[in-house]
Amino acid sequence: MNTAVEVKDLTKRYGSLLAVNKVSFAIEEGEIFGLLGPNGAGKTTTLEMIEGLRKSDGGSIQVCGIDVIKRASDIKEIIGVQLQSTSIYDKIKVGEAIDLFGGYYQKSLPTVEVLHEVSLDEKKDSAVQSLSGGQKQRLALALALVNDP
C-alpha cells in the first residue's frame, strides 16, 4: 500500500498551552482512519494542520507525497474537507454554490455530476436556506468533492 498521509512529531502550541505534542501516524491509501480523544486533546488542531489551514510549530506532514508545511496551497487542490459545520450563503442556489466553490480550484468536476453524486439533482435551483438538515450536509459533502480530491 501507498502512504496517503504521514505525520511525524507534529507539535502545536498556543502560548504556554501544548495543544499537540509530537503526534505521529501514517494513513495508507484506502484505509479508514479515526482520530479519537477527549475535548481539547488537539484533534481539530491536528486536522487543520494536515489540511494546511493552521501552521505547525514542529514536525512534518506529507499528504500524497507533498510537504504540507512548505506547500499548503498545493494540498488544498488535492484534498476535500467537510467541516463539522459549514456556513454557506442562505440565498444562493445549490447549483450556484457548487459552481462558486468549483471556481476556487484549478480543476473541478461538473456541477451536474457532483449534484448527482450526493443525490441533490432536484435541488439544483433551490435556495440553500430551503434545504433540510440532511440536504445541507449533502451539499457540504458536494463542496468537499467538487475539486475531485
N, CA, C and O of each residue as an XYZ file, in Angstrom:
596
protein
N       0.837     -1.202      0.000
C       0.000      0.000      0.000
C       0.872      1.253      0.000
O       2.018      1.234      0.450
N       0.307      2.326     -0.509
C       0.982      3.617     -0.514
C       0.492      4.456      0.655
O      -0.677      4.387      1.035
N       1.381      5.236      1.211
C       1.023      6.119      2.307
C       0.378      7.373      1.737
O       0.973      8.060      0.906
N      -0.841      7.671      2.184
C      -1.553      8.869      1.739
C      -1.236     10.064      2.632
O      -1.059     11.181      2.146
N      -1.166      9.821      3.947
C      -0.879     10.882      4.915
C       0.168     10.364      5.884
O       0.034      9.273      6.438
N       1.217     11.161      6.085
C       2.234     10.805      7.068
C       2.516     12.015      7.947
O       2.898     13.079      7.459
N       2.324     11.837      9.240
C       2.535     12.893     10.230
C       3.627     12.414     11.173
O       3.541     11.314     11.719
N       4.666     13.244     11.370
C       5.776     12.872     12.251
C       6.058     13.992     13.241
O       6.323     15.131     12.856
N       5.996     13.648     14.519
C       6.368     14.567     15.606
C       5.680     15.924     15.498
O       6.290     16.955     15.780
N       4.414     15.928     15.091
C       3.666     17.165     14.902
C       3.427     17.850     16.251
O       2.994     17.216     17.214
N       3.714     19.137     16.303
C       3.606     19.914     17.537
C       2.933     21.248     17.249
O       3.180     21.878     16.221
N       2.072     21.665     18.183
C       1.424     22.986     18.090
C       1.236     23.534     19.494
O       0.730     22.848     20.382
N       1.651     24.778     19.682
C       1.479     25.492     20.952
C       0.608     26.717     20.723
O       0.657     27.359     19.673
N      -0.186     27.017     21.735
C      -0.910     28.280     21.809
C      -0.434     28.942     23.094
O      -0.972     28.688     24.172
N       0.570     29.784     22.970
C       1.173     30.361     24.162
C       1.830     29.264     24.981
O       2.674     28.526     24.473
N       1.447     29.152     26.245
C       2.023     28.118     27.117
C       1.296     26.782     26.995
O       1.749     25.783     27.553
N       0.168     26.748     26.269
C      -0.606     25.514     26.113
C      -0.018     24.665     24.987
O       0.076     25.115     23.845
N       0.369     23.453     25.312
C       0.848     22.497     24.319
C      -0.362     21.715     23.814
O      -0.806     20.766     24.459
N      -0.893     22.119     22.657
C      -2.138     21.542     22.132
C      -1.906     20.218     21.416
O      -2.737     19.313     21.501
N      -0.789     20.099     20.716
C      -0.422     18.877     20.005
C       1.041     18.609     20.340
O       1.905     19.452     20.100
N       1.311     17.430     20.894
C       2.638     17.124     21.427
C       3.274     15.947     20.693
O       3.059     14.789     21.053
N       4.054     16.251     19.667
C       4.822     15.246     18.925
C       3.973     14.065     18.466
O       4.339     12.911     18.692
N       2.857     14.345     17.833
C       1.953     13.313     17.310
C       2.524     12.743     16.010
O       2.985     13.485     15.144
N       2.486     11.423     15.889
C       2.954     10.741     14.676
C       1.968      9.644     14.296
O       1.480      8.914     15.159
N       1.677      9.530     13.007
C       0.871      8.439     12.481
C       0.968      8.448     10.964
O       1.402      9.430     10.362
N       0.557      7.344     10.356
C       0.507      7.242      8.898
C      -0.836      6.643      8.519
O      -1.375      5.786      9.220
N      -1.364      7.111      7.397
C      -2.627      6.602      6.863
C      -2.334      6.086      5.455
O      -1.829      6.817      4.603
N      -2.653      4.840      5.234
C      -2.430      4.229      3.927
C      -3.604      4.532      2.992
O      -4.724      4.766      3.448
N      -3.340      4.524      1.684
C      -4.403      4.709      0.693
C      -5.496      3.679      0.947
O      -5.208      2.497      1.132
N      -6.757      4.127      0.955
C      -7.895      3.239      1.137
C      -8.198      2.892      2.573
O      -9.221      2.267      2.851
N      -7.343      3.277      3.485
C      -7.547      2.973      4.901
C      -8.586      3.916      5.502
O      -8.624      5.101      5.170
N      -9.417      3.391      6.378
C     -10.338      4.217      7.157
C      -9.642      4.489      8.478
O      -9.262      3.562      9.193
N      -9.477      5.757      8.796
C      -8.673      6.167      9.937
C      -9.506      7.069     10.831
O     -10.177      7.977     10.338
N      -9.475      6.840     12.110
C     -10.186      7.685     13.067
C      -9.214      8.341     14.017
O      -8.253      7.711     14.459
N      -9.450      9.586     14.333
C      -8.649     10.337     15.288
C      -9.552     10.618     16.482
O     -10.440     11.467     16.406
N      -9.326      9.906     17.583
C     -10.211      9.968     18.733
C      -9.510     10.575     19.934
O      -8.294     10.455     20.085
N     -10.290     11.228     20.789
C      -9.759     11.778     22.027
C     -10.775     12.697     22.659
O     -11.759     13.078     22.024
N     -10.541     13.057     23.913
C     -11.481     13.945     24.610
C     -11.420     15.376     24.070
O     -10.506     15.732     23.327
N     -12.398     16.180     24.454
C     -12.384     17.596     24.084
C     -11.063     18.215     24.533
O     -10.581     17.961     25.637
N     -10.491     19.032     23.653
C      -9.246     19.713     23.992
C      -7.995     18.886     23.771
O      -6.899     19.323     24.122
N      -8.133     17.698     23.195
C      -6.974     16.819     23.002
C      -6.110     17.225     21.802
O      -4.988     16.737     21.665
N      -6.611     18.109     20.935
C      -5.841     18.553     19.778
C      -6.246     17.923     18.463
O      -5.530     18.057     17.471
N      -7.385     17.236     18.432
C      -7.834     16.557     17.198
C      -8.082     17.568     16.074
O      -7.563     17.411     14.969
N      -8.866     18.589     16.355
C      -9.189     19.585     15.331
C      -7.939     20.331     14.896
O      -7.743     20.571     13.705
N      -7.097     20.698     15.843
C      -5.847     21.391     15.509
C      -4.985     20.521     14.603
O      -4.408     21.015     13.634
N      -4.895     19.221     14.913
C      -4.119     18.306     14.076
C      -4.677     18.255     12.654
O      -3.925     18.343     11.683
N      -5.998     18.112     12.537
C      -6.616     18.074     11.200
C      -6.409     19.388     10.452
O      -6.136     19.379      9.252
N      -6.537     20.506     11.144
C      -6.338     21.803     10.489
C      -4.906     21.956      9.982
O      -4.683     22.572      8.940
N      -3.944     21.408     10.701
C      -2.551     21.456     10.222
C      -2.378     20.546      9.010
O      -1.681     20.913      8.064
N      -2.997     19.370      9.020
C      -2.916     18.466      7.871
C      -3.547     19.119      6.642
O      -3.044     18.971      5.528
N      -4.644     19.836      6.847
C      -5.351     20.492      5.747
C      -4.640     21.755      5.264
O      -5.026     22.324      4.243
N      -3.624     22.194      5.971
C      -2.916     23.414      5.587
C      -3.619     24.683      6.044
O      -3.304     25.773      5.567
N      -4.568     24.552      6.964
C      -5.316     25.708      7.464
C      -4.644     26.355      8.676
O      -4.919     27.511      8.997
N      -3.783     25.624      9.335
C      -3.098     26.114     10.535
C      -1.639     25.671     10.447
O      -1.349     24.553     10.021
N      -0.722     26.553     10.854
C       0.703     26.235     10.803
C       1.118     25.474     12.058
O       0.676     25.772     13.168
N       1.967     24.496     11.849
C       2.508     23.742     12.979
C       3.702     24.492     13.558
O       4.258     25.394     12.930
N       4.080     24.099     14.762
C       5.276     24.654     15.392
C       6.446     23.693     15.289
O       7.579     24.050     15.610
N       6.173     22.472     14.839
C       7.233     21.492     14.686
C       6.708     20.220     14.072
O       5.502     19.975     14.047
N       7.625     19.412     13.576
C       7.253     18.158     12.954
C       7.091     18.293     11.454
O       7.430     19.316     10.858
N       6.562     17.230     10.856
C       6.364     17.238      9.406
C       5.042     16.576      9.050
O       4.534     15.722      9.775
N       4.498     17.001      7.902
C       3.240     16.453      7.391
C       3.409     16.265      5.888
O       3.788     17.189      5.169
N       3.122     15.057      5.431
C       3.124     14.762      3.998
C       1.737     14.244      3.620
O       1.208     13.345      4.274
N       1.153     14.806      2.572
C      -0.105     14.315      2.019
C       0.151     13.986      0.556
O       0.483     14.867     -0.237
N      -0.003     12.727      0.206
C       0.260     12.258     -1.167
C       1.654     12.684     -1.631
O       1.853     13.057     -2.787
N       2.606     12.620     -0.711
C       3.989     12.958     -1.032
C       4.308     14.440     -1.050
O       5.441     14.823     -1.340
N       3.339     15.271     -0.749
C       3.540     16.727     -0.759
C       3.738     17.221      0.669
O       2.974     16.864      1.566
N       4.760     18.038      0.875
C       5.042     18.617      2.186
C       4.029     19.724      2.459
O       4.064     20.780      1.827
N       3.134     19.475      3.396
C       2.054     20.427      3.703
C       2.612     21.735      4.242
O       2.097     22.808      3.927
N       3.650     21.656      5.042
C       4.196     22.859      5.670
C       4.793     23.789      4.616
O       4.666     25.008      4.729
N       5.432     23.238      3.608
C       6.065     24.053      2.561
C       5.110     24.398      1.425
O       5.279     25.423      0.763
N       4.102     23.547      1.192
C       3.241     23.721      0.017
C       1.759     23.600      0.375
O       1.032     22.832     -0.255
N       1.311     24.346      1.374
C      -0.072     24.267      1.864
C      -1.094     24.542      0.756
O      -2.138     23.891      0.712
N      -0.811     25.482     -0.127
C      -1.788     25.800     -1.182
C      -1.944     24.637     -2.160
O      -3.027     24.436     -2.709
N      -0.882     23.876     -2.383
C      -0.967     22.711     -3.270
C      -1.850     21.624     -2.665
O      -2.570     20.935     -3.388
N      -1.798     21.469     -1.357
C      -2.604     20.458     -0.667
C      -4.087     20.754     -0.855
O      -4.881     19.838     -1.073
N      -4.457     22.007     -0.774
C      -5.871     22.390     -0.881
C      -6.464     22.019     -2.238
O      -7.679     21.867     -2.363
N      -5.617     21.876     -3.246
C      -6.083     21.484     -4.582
C      -6.404     19.994     -4.675
O      -7.180     19.581     -5.536
N      -5.810     19.181     -3.791
C      -5.949     17.724     -3.954
C      -6.750     17.042     -2.853
O      -6.996     15.838     -2.930
N      -7.162     17.787     -1.832
C      -7.955     17.173     -0.767
C      -9.361     17.756     -0.771
O      -9.605     18.825     -1.330
N     -10.261     17.051     -0.151
C     -11.618     17.532      0.062
C     -11.928     17.447      1.544
O     -11.631     16.440      2.187
N     -12.521     18.490      2.088
C     -12.779     18.544      3.525
C     -14.223     18.953      3.767
O     -14.699     19.954      3.233
N     -14.906     18.166      4.577
C     -16.235     18.544      5.051
C     -16.103     18.844      6.532
O     -15.822     17.952      7.332
N     -16.304     20.091      6.891
C     -16.145     20.514      8.274
C     -17.346     20.098      9.117
O     -18.387     19.704      8.592
N     -17.179     20.193     10.424
C     -18.253     19.822     11.342
C     -19.499     20.655     11.076
O     -20.618     20.143     11.107
N     -19.300     21.932     10.816
C     -20.420     22.789     10.413
C     -19.935     23.667      9.269
O     -18.786     24.108      9.251
N     -20.815     23.911      8.326
C     -20.474     24.678      7.133
C     -21.412     25.859      7.012
O     -22.627     25.711      7.145
N     -20.853     27.029      6.759
C     -21.665     28.224      6.538
C     -21.644     28.548      5.050
O     -20.585     28.747      4.454
N     -22.823     28.596      4.472
C     -22.972     28.900      3.050
C     -24.024     29.998      2.954
O     -24.976     30.022      3.734
N     -23.856     30.888      2.014
C     -24.841     31.949      1.821
C     -26.239     31.338      1.712
O     -26.464     30.458      0.881
N     -27.176     31.795      2.538
C     -28.529     31.215      2.555
C     -29.298     31.443      1.261
O     -30.071     30.581      0.842
N     -29.098     32.576      0.631
C     -29.899     32.944     -0.545
C     -29.380     32.344     -1.856
O     -30.087     32.329     -2.863
N     -28.148     31.855     -1.831
C     -27.573     31.288     -3.051
C     -28.266     29.962     -3.367
O     -28.699     29.247     -2.463
N     -28.364     29.648     -4.637
C     -28.937     28.367     -5.052
C     -27.880     27.268     -4.928
O     -26.680     27.534     -4.999
N     -28.337     26.050     -4.744
C     -27.452     24.908     -4.545
C     -26.461     24.781     -5.705
O     -25.260     24.641     -5.474
N     -26.939     24.826     -6.925
C     -26.054     24.726     -8.091
C     -25.061     25.873     -8.153
O     -23.912     25.681     -8.551
N     -25.494     27.062     -7.763
C     -24.598     28.224     -7.751
C     -23.495     28.044     -6.707
O     -22.349     28.427     -6.942
N     -23.834     27.467     -5.566
C     -22.840     27.235     -4.515
C     -21.756     26.277     -5.011
O     -20.568     26.496     -4.774
N     -22.172     25.222     -5.696
C     -21.198     24.261     -6.225
C     -20.354     24.909     -7.313
O     -19.144     24.690     -7.367
N     -20.974     25.705     -8.182
C     -20.218     26.440     -9.205
C     -19.192     27.372     -8.551
O     -18.040     27.446     -8.979
N     -19.631     28.078     -7.511
C     -18.756     29.024     -6.817
C     -17.550     28.309     -6.220
O     -16.411     28.722     -6.434
N     -17.800     27.241     -5.473
C     -16.701     26.516     -4.847
C     -15.812     25.857     -5.887
O     -14.597     25.793     -5.704
N     -16.392     25.365     -6.973
C     -15.594     24.785     -8.049
C     -14.638     25.793     -8.655
O     -13.552     25.439     -9.113
N     -15.052     27.058     -8.654
C     -14.209     28.128     -9.185
C     -12.984     28.430     -8.336
O     -12.076     29.125     -8.791
N     -12.943     27.926     -7.123
C     -11.793     28.137     -6.244
C     -10.615     27.234     -6.603
O      -9.505     27.438     -6.110
N     -10.848     26.243     -7.453
C      -9.828     25.246     -7.767
C      -9.414     25.324     -9.224
O     -10.176     25.772    -10.082
N      -8.188     24.879     -9.490
C      -7.709     24.824    -10.866
C      -8.499     23.808    -11.678
O      -8.729     23.988    -12.874
N      -8.915     22.722    -10.995
C      -9.670     21.654    -11.654
C     -10.905     21.372    -10.819
O     -10.813     21.260     -9.596
N     -12.057     21.257    -11.462
C     -13.270     20.902    -10.717
C     -14.166     20.026    -11.580
O     -14.089     20.034    -12.809
N     -15.019     19.271    -10.895
C     -15.984     18.407    -11.585
C     -17.178     19.236    -12.042
O     -17.452     20.286    -11.461
N     -17.892     18.787    -13.068
C     -19.110     19.481    -13.492
C     -20.153     19.466    -12.367
O     -20.327     18.456    -11.685
N     -20.833     20.580    -12.185
C     -21.827     20.712    -11.118
C     -22.876     19.617    -11.189
O     -23.250     19.062    -10.156
N     -23.355     19.294    -12.372
C     -24.399     18.282    -12.518
C     -23.912     16.924    -12.004
O     -24.685     16.169    -11.414
N     -22.638     16.614    -12.227
C     -22.063     15.348    -11.768
C     -21.980     15.313    -10.231
O     -22.282     14.292     -9.613
N     -21.574     16.419     -9.632
C     -21.462     16.488     -8.176
C     -22.851     16.409     -7.541
O     -23.043     15.708     -6.547
N     -23.811     17.121     -8.110
C     -25.191     17.066     -7.601
C     -25.727     15.638     -7.624
O     -26.364     15.193     -6.670
N     -25.469     14.934     -8.699
C     -25.934     13.558     -8.821
C     -25.263     12.656     -7.778
O     -25.912     11.803     -7.172
N     -23.972     12.855     -7.580
C     -23.206     12.032     -6.636
C     -23.764     12.117     -5.220
O     -23.715     11.135     -4.479
N     -24.296     13.281     -4.833
C     -24.824     13.461     -3.467
C     -26.351     13.489     -3.445
O     -26.954     13.893     -2.451
N     -26.966     13.066     -4.527
C     -28.431     12.973     -4.634
C     -29.144     14.304     -4.361
O     -30.130     14.356     -3.625
N     -28.629     15.364     -4.963
C     -29.275     16.674     -4.852
C     -29.675     17.228     -6.218
O     -29.871     18.434     -6.370
N     -29.798     16.337     -7.217
C     -30.147     16.768     -8.577
C     -31.362     17.696     -8.589
O     -31.350     18.746     -9.230
N     -32.409     17.291     -7.870
C     -33.673     18.038     -7.893
C     -33.607     19.345     -7.112
O     -34.547     20.139     -7.164
N     -32.513     19.584     -6.389
C     -32.387     20.793     -5.569
C     -31.468     21.837     -6.202
O     -31.151     22.847     -5.573
N     -31.045     21.604     -7.425
C     -30.086     22.491     -8.095
C     -30.513     23.950     -8.047
O     -29.679     24.825     -7.815
N     -31.796     24.231     -8.261
C     -32.276     25.611     -8.322
C     -32.938     26.066     -7.027
O     -33.596     27.107     -7.004
N     -32.775     25.306     -5.957
C     -33.345     25.665     -4.652
C     -32.348     26.499     -3.861
O     -31.139     26.292     -3.960
N     -32.857     27.435     -3.083
C     -32.006     28.225     -2.201
C     -31.484     27.330     -1.075
O     -32.190     26.442     -0.600
N     -30.257     27.571     -0.662
C     -29.653     26.796      0.416
C     -30.522     26.840      1.660
O     -30.640     25.837      2.364
N     -31.134     27.989      1.944
C     -31.947     28.129      3.162
C     -33.175     27.222      3.161
O     -33.754     26.977      4.219
N     -33.577     26.725      2.005
C     -34.756     25.864      1.930
C     -34.437     24.383      2.134
O     -35.348     23.558      2.205
N     -33.155     24.042      2.228
C     -32.759     22.646      2.367
C     -32.993     22.138      3.786
O     -32.921     22.898      4.752
N     -33.269     20.856      3.894
C     -33.364     20.208      5.209
C     -31.943     20.073      5.770
O     -30.966     20.323      5.064
N     -31.838     19.679      7.031
C     -30.527     19.494      7.645
C     -29.690     18.463      6.915
O     -28.501     18.677      6.680
N     -30.304     17.347      6.556
C     -29.585     16.304      5.830
C     -29.140     16.764      4.453
O     -28.044     16.427      4.005
N     -29.988     17.533      3.779
C     -29.622     18.047      2.464
C     -28.468     19.050      2.569
O     -27.606     19.104      1.692
N     -28.456     19.834      3.635
C     -27.338     20.771      3.841
C     -26.035     20.003      4.061
O     -24.979     20.431      3.596
N     -26.104     18.872      4.767
C     -24.914     18.043      4.967
C     -24.444     17.466      3.630
O     -23.243     17.398      3.369
N     -25.393     17.053      2.785
C     -25.024     16.524      1.460
C     -24.425     17.625      0.588
O     -23.512     17.367     -0.197
N     -24.936     18.855      0.724
C     -24.342     19.972     -0.006
C     -22.916     20.213      0.478
O     -22.020     20.452     -0.332
N     -22.698     20.154      1.776
C     -21.347     20.322      2.310
C     -20.417     19.239      1.757
O     -19.260     19.513      1.440
N     -20.923     18.021      1.643
C     -20.136     16.943      1.049
C     -19.847     17.241     -0.428
O     -18.736     17.015     -0.905
N     -20.843     17.744     -1.136
C     -20.634     18.113     -2.546
C     -19.544     19.156     -2.677
O     -18.723     19.080     -3.590
N     -19.523     20.125     -1.784
C     -18.493     21.169     -1.824
C     -17.108     20.595     -1.531
O     -16.106     21.103     -2.034
N     -17.049     19.542     -0.721
C     -15.775     18.880     -0.433
C     -15.302     18.026     -1.606
O     -14.110     17.745     -1.734
N     -16.241     17.614     -2.462
C     -15.921     16.742     -3.589
C     -15.741     17.478     -4.922
O     -15.278     16.883     -5.894
N     -16.098     18.749     -4.976
C     -16.162     19.474     -6.244
C     -14.804     19.539     -6.965
O     -14.764     19.640     -8.191
N     -13.710     19.483     -6.223
C     -12.390     19.528     -6.860
C     -11.838     18.148     -7.201
O     -10.677     18.015     -7.589
N     -12.684     17.111     -7.053
C     -12.317     15.723     -7.356
C     -11.069     15.298     -6.583
O     -10.058     14.911     -7.170
N     -11.164     15.380     -5.238
C      -9.968     15.085     -4.422
C      -9.528     13.633     -4.546
O      -8.544     13.231     -3.925
